[in-house]
Amino acid sequence: MDIYVLPDYKAKEFVAFCEVLQIKKNTTVEKMLESGFTNFYKPHLYFSRRLKQPDNYNVSFGIIVSKKTKKILSFEILDENFCQPCFCTDNDLKQVKNIVDELIKKGILERSEDLC
């Protein structure tokens, strides 16, 4: 699994948070699509949410999943203006955790029991 975020004091916490996440067993592609994933590139499912910034800067959180294996390929915090990884702030991390909690409640993601 790849994790794209620029290194800073919150990057390690973002990486540690993401490393224990996985797609819940028996989750269907249809359920993922209903929960906000897209499938424009057929081999992958992609989830993206904009993170609110105090200065209205365009930053997003994304997850890329293999459609065939349902394994998470990457997590990312991207600067949408340059399509590049960017720094993870306290505010970003809080929003990412809320987004992940929503996906856990919907039965899409779970925390890997062997890593917790």
C-alpha angles and dihedrals in degrees: 000000000000123000119198117201131118113256115260137123094293096042093081091052091048091050093047091048093050097043093070096051125099139162109272115251116260092022108147127219088239092056090049091050090049089052096057106278117132131209106203091133100050100217092054141051115214130199122189135172128179114238115222112242127195090230095043090247113162109251125153140187116221141183124196118199131185106244092209100048100022089225118144109248099184150351120208145181105203137191098226093202092064102018089234134123114268139189120291114230128195088257092051093049092049091052092046090052090051091049092049091048089055091052090048091051089050090054096246102110133032135180112254107251094208092057100043 
